Structures are given as structure tokens and as C-alpha cells.
Amino acid sequence: MEIAKINLIELLAKIAPDMYIQALLIIVISLFIAKIIDVIISSFIKKWIKKTKIEFDDQIVEIVHKPIFISIIILGLILAAQRLGFEENVSFITFGVLKTIVLLYWSIATARFLKLILNLLSNDKSRFKLIHEHTLSLFNNLLLIVVSGISIYIVFLVWRVCRTDD
């Protein structure tokens, strides 16, 4: 990863000597890549999976579509901010906010995915007797609490509220 980053910086230095223009180019490239992946997911993958008889794959693509798009854009913003070389406090806040946004999108996607799995399990009455329509809301709430708790813990790690190196 570090070698690719060095190669990217060298390429950007050849294209544009000013670091602000380089940062802008990184953002534009990340927006372009995000849009390409968005088009691939929207045009090709969604059309391809609509041909299947099961709805599960359609729902999974719908769940991960936006977090993938946002993650690519945020990655570009992080790389651009690294290229600008902000002072330590500004970098910490900038990266913390960007990582928290990505975490929020992926936490929501994870909760939606696990809720989808629970709904599927509740429909299979022959195999999963514990999860049925009366207990489904209990498991959905439990799932939301677990995903929220893990997400909050990761946010604490991002913001260095708690440390794992002690």
C-alpha cells in the first residue's frame, strides 16, 4: 500500500507540481472512480441480479451500494488531506470525522444486512424455531444494540477515547 501511495505521489508531482492541485486531482479521481463503480453496480450488477428468482441478492446490493460509494469518496478525501499535510491536530480531527462518517454508513448497512438475515431465518419455520414473528422484534432490537455498541466502541478507538495498546 505504501509503495502504491509513493507511486501516486510521484505521478501527481509530474502532472501538477502544486500540492493543492494534487489534492484536488485526488478528490476528482476518487469521485470519478466512485461514479464508475456506482454505474457498474446500478447498470450491470443490479440488472444481472434482477434476473435471478431470489430477492435476497437484490437486497444485499441495495444495502452495500451507498456505503461502497461513500467509502471511495472518503478514501479520496483522506488521501487528499494526507497530501496536504495538515498539522497534527487538524489531521486528527479531519481523519476522525471522515472515518466516523464511513463507520456510520457501514454500521447502518451491517444492521440492515443482519436484519435481512433475521427476517429470512424467521421465515424458515422448519429449521429455526427460536426466531419467529413473536420474537423477531426482540432479536432485531438485540441486533441493533450489538451493532450500535460495536460501532460506538470503534468510534471511541478512532477518536482515541480508549486505547487498545495499554
Buried (B, 14 or more C-beta within 10 A) or exposed (E): EEEEEEEBBEEBEEEEEEBEEBBBBBBEBBBEBBEEBBEEBEEEBBEEBEEEEEEEBBBBBBBBBBBBBBBBBBBBBBBBBBBBEBEEEEBBEBBBEBBBBBBBBBBBBBBBBBBBBBBBBBEEEEEEEEBBEEBBEEBBEEBEEEBEEEBEEBBEBBBEEEEEEE
